[in-house]
Amino acid sequence: MILNRRKGIISSDPARHVEKATEKVIVMTNQYKIVGSIYAHPGTRVLDMLNGPGEFIPLTNVIVYNLGGDKELDRPAFVAVPKRAINMLIEAEFTPEEGL
């Protein structure tokens, strides 16, 4: 297995690498505001990921805030957000480092 953290590639065979598009999102739950990046196959909408199979939405380069968004709580590299916990998901134009 090859892991290239710089490019976000995980593959057992580099010839089978699948390109993915990065979308910046804000996810609101009952407890947190989560800012991060979601990865989707080109041509796939974020809505398709929410309505598709699986119970979680994977996010990388994450900043977790309190619900009010005024206090940063953590900066994990990866978070799997349960779809059932999502109250609202907003596609954003900024990077997680920029915050809100």
C-alpha positions as CSV (number, residue, x, y, z in Angstrom):
1,M,0.0,0.0,0.0
2,I,1.3,3.5,-0.9
3,L,0.4,6.5,1.2
4,N,1.4,9.9,0.0
5,R,0.1,12.3,2.6
6,R,1.1,15.3,0.5
7,K,-1.2,14.4,-2.3
8,G,-3.8,12.5,-0.3
9,I,-3.3,9.3,-2.3
10,I,-3.8,5.9,-0.8
11,S,-3.4,3.1,-3.3
12,S,-2.1,-0.5,-3.4
13,D,-1.4,0.2,-7.1
14,P,-0.4,3.7,-8.3
15,A,-1.8,2.9,-11.7
16,R,-5.3,2.6,-10.1
17,H,-5.2,6.1,-8.5
18,V,-8.6,7.9,-8.7
19,E,-8.6,11.7,-8.9
20,K,-11.0,13.4,-6.6
21,A,-12.2,17.0,-6.4
22,T,-11.9,18.9,-3.1
23,E,-14.8,20.9,-1.8
24,K,-14.5,23.2,1.2
25,V,-17.5,22.8,3.5
26,I,-19.0,24.0,6.8
27,V,-21.0,21.3,8.7
28,M,-23.3,22.2,11.5
29,T,-24.4,19.6,14.0
30,N,-26.3,20.0,17.3
31,Q,-22.9,20.4,19.2
32,Y,-20.3,21.7,16.7
33,K,-19.5,23.8,13.7
34,I,-17.0,21.8,11.6
35,V,-15.0,23.4,8.8
36,G,-13.0,21.1,6.5
37,S,-12.5,19.5,3.1
38,I,-14.6,16.9,1.5
39,Y,-13.4,14.8,-1.4
40,A,-15.6,13.6,-4.2
41,H,-15.2,12.1,-7.6
42,P,-15.3,14.8,-10.3
43,G,-18.8,15.5,-11.4
44,T,-20.2,14.3,-8.1
45,R,-22.1,16.8,-6.0
46,V,-21.9,17.2,-2.3
47,L,-25.6,16.4,-2.2
48,D,-24.9,13.1,-4.0
49,M,-22.5,12.2,-1.1
50,L,-25.1,13.1,1.5
51,N,-27.8,11.0,-0.2
52,G,-25.5,8.2,-1.3
53,P,-24.6,5.0,0.5
54,G,-22.6,5.0,3.8
55,E,-23.3,6.4,7.2
56,F,-20.4,9.0,7.4
57,I,-19.1,12.0,5.5
58,P,-15.3,12.0,5.7
59,L,-13.6,15.4,6.2
60,T,-9.9,16.3,6.2
61,N,-8.0,19.4,7.2
62,V,-10.6,20.1,9.9
63,I,-11.2,22.8,12.4
64,V,-13.8,22.1,15.0
65,Y,-15.6,25.0,16.7
66,N,-18.2,25.2,19.4
67,L,-21.7,25.6,18.1
68,G,-21.5,29.4,18.2
69,G,-18.4,29.3,16.1
70,D,-16.5,31.7,18.4
71,K,-14.2,29.2,20.1
72,E,-11.8,26.8,18.2
73,L,-11.8,23.4,20.0
74,D,-9.5,21.2,17.9
75,R,-7.7,20.8,14.5
76,P,-7.8,17.1,13.7
77,A,-6.5,15.9,10.3
78,F,-9.5,13.7,9.8
79,V,-13.1,13.5,11.1
80,A,-15.9,11.1,10.0
81,V,-19.2,13.0,10.6
82,P,-22.2,10.8,10.9
83,K,-24.8,11.8,8.3
84,R,-27.6,11.6,10.8
85,A,-25.8,14.2,13.0
86,I,-25.7,16.8,10.2
87,N,-28.2,19.6,10.6
88,M,-26.8,21.7,7.7
89,L,-23.9,21.5,5.3
90,I,-22.7,24.6,3.4
91,E,-20.2,24.6,0.5
92,A,-17.7,27.3,1.2
93,E,-15.1,29.3,-0.8
94,F,-12.4,29.5,1.9
95,T,-9.7,27.2,3.4
96,P,-10.1,25.9,6.9
97,E,-7.0,28.0,8.0
98,E,-9.0,31.1,7.1
99,G,-11.8,30.2,9.4
100,L,-15.0,32.2,9.2
